[in-house]
Amino acid sequence: MNRELQTIIVEVEKALDHEVHEMEHDIQADVDAVMKKYDRESNTRIWEGAPKIALRVLMSAFSIYCILMTLFSKALPERRLSLFLGFIIIIGYLVYPARKGAARVNHVPWYDWILMFWALAASSILPSTLSPSFSWPPSFNPSTSSSVPSVLWY
């Protein structure tokens, strides 16, 4: 008798857990729908499966890049910050759509690819034109206030 009662209690608990889980899922879906409708910042792309993992790897690589470049890089700041901007542009277009609309899973519209390409190309111009021996003009010293006329001159 005691064993039968325990199995009934376990079955009832499982049923209640399943019902609570379904209710939580329904509430979360309702909240997501309301947020997507009224909040501009909640408009993000929906990624699932391998693309979701690839985006997470890209974001992790960006985090590691930022840490390593901050701590160990001796490259010119212009080159480092241009690469930083390129990463931000790519991640930005992959996470946030250019316009609000019907969200499809694992889909980036053609115009987002074009905008991403042109923005990335624009941020790549400066690092590709800098030579390794690039230095500021001798009269320009950003750390002193007397260099203001130098900035205006150059």
KAWODA-V602298 format. One record per residue. SS is DSSP state (H for helix, E for strand, - for the rest). PHI is phi in radians with two decimals (999 if undefined). PSI is psi in whole degrees, -180 to 180 (NA if undefined). Layout:
# KAWODA-V602298
ss phi psi
SS PHI PSI
SS PHI PSI
This chain:
# KAWODA-V602298
ss phi psi
- 999 -44
H -1.12 -40
H -1.16 -40
H -1.12 -40
H -1.12 -40
H -1.12 -42
H -1.15 -38
H -1.13 -43
H -1.09 -42
H -1.12 -43
H -1.13 -41
H -1.15 -41
H -1.10 -41
H -1.09 -43
H -1.12 -42
H -1.16 -42
H -1.06 -43
H -1.11 -42
H -1.17 -42
H -1.12 -42
H -1.08 -43
H -1.11 -40
H -1.15 -41
H -1.10 -41
H -1.12 -43
H -1.11 -42
H -1.12 -43
H -1.12 -41
H -1.10 -40
H -1.13 -43
H -1.10 -44
H -1.07 -41
H -1.13 -43
H -1.16 -44
H -1.09 -42
H -1.12 -34
H -1.31 -41
H -1.88 -19
- -1.89 120
H -1.17 -35
H -1.30 -14
H -1.51 2
- -1.43 89
- -2.11 161
- -1.30 154
E -1.83 116
- -2.00 139
- -2.43 153
- 1.25 -139
H -1.09 -41
H -1.08 -34
H -1.14 -42
H -1.15 -42
H -1.09 -40
H -1.16 -39
H -1.13 -39
H -1.14 -42
H -1.06 -44
H -1.16 -37
H -1.16 -41
H -1.09 -38
H -1.12 -41
H -1.09 -45
H -1.13 -41
H -1.01 -47
H -1.07 -44
H -1.14 -48
H -1.15 -41
H -1.17 -36
H -1.20 -40
H -1.49 -39
H -2.12 -12
- -1.33 139
- -1.98 13
- -1.25 163
- -1.10 141
H -1.02 -34
H -1.08 -39
H -1.26 -45
H -1.10 -45
H -1.25 -29
H -1.19 -41
H -1.15 -38
H -1.05 -46
H -1.08 -40
H -1.07 -44
H -1.06 -44
H -1.08 -41
H -1.12 -47
H -1.08 -50
H -1.12 -39
H -1.06 -46
H -1.25 -28
H -1.34 -28
H -1.62 -42
- -1.99 128
- -1.27 155
- -1.20 -32
- -2.39 154
- -1.36 136
- -3.05 -166
- -1.18 123
- -1.53 125
- -1.89 147
E -1.26 133
- 0.98 44
- -2.36 133
- -2.15 122
- -1.12 160
H -1.07 -37
H -1.22 -28
H -1.21 -37
H -1.11 -42
H -1.15 -46
H -1.07 -41
H -1.10 -43
H -1.10 -48
H -1.18 -39
H -1.17 -39
H -1.17 -40
H -1.11 -41
H -1.14 -37
H -1.36 -12
H -1.61 -9
H -1.14 -49
H -1.09 -49
H -1.15 -28
H -1.35 -21
H -1.63 -15
- -1.33 132
- -1.55 158
- -1.07 -25
- -1.64 14
- -1.09 134
- -2.58 159
- -1.20 159
- -1.00 150
- -1.01 -34
- -1.42 -5
- -1.71 117
- -2.29 103
- -1.08 -16
- -1.49 -11
- -1.94 151
H -1.36 -17
H -1.34 -5
H -1.50 0
H -1.03 -46
H -1.08 -31
H -1.14 -41
H -1.10 -43
H -1.20 -33
H -1.22 -42
- -1.51 NA
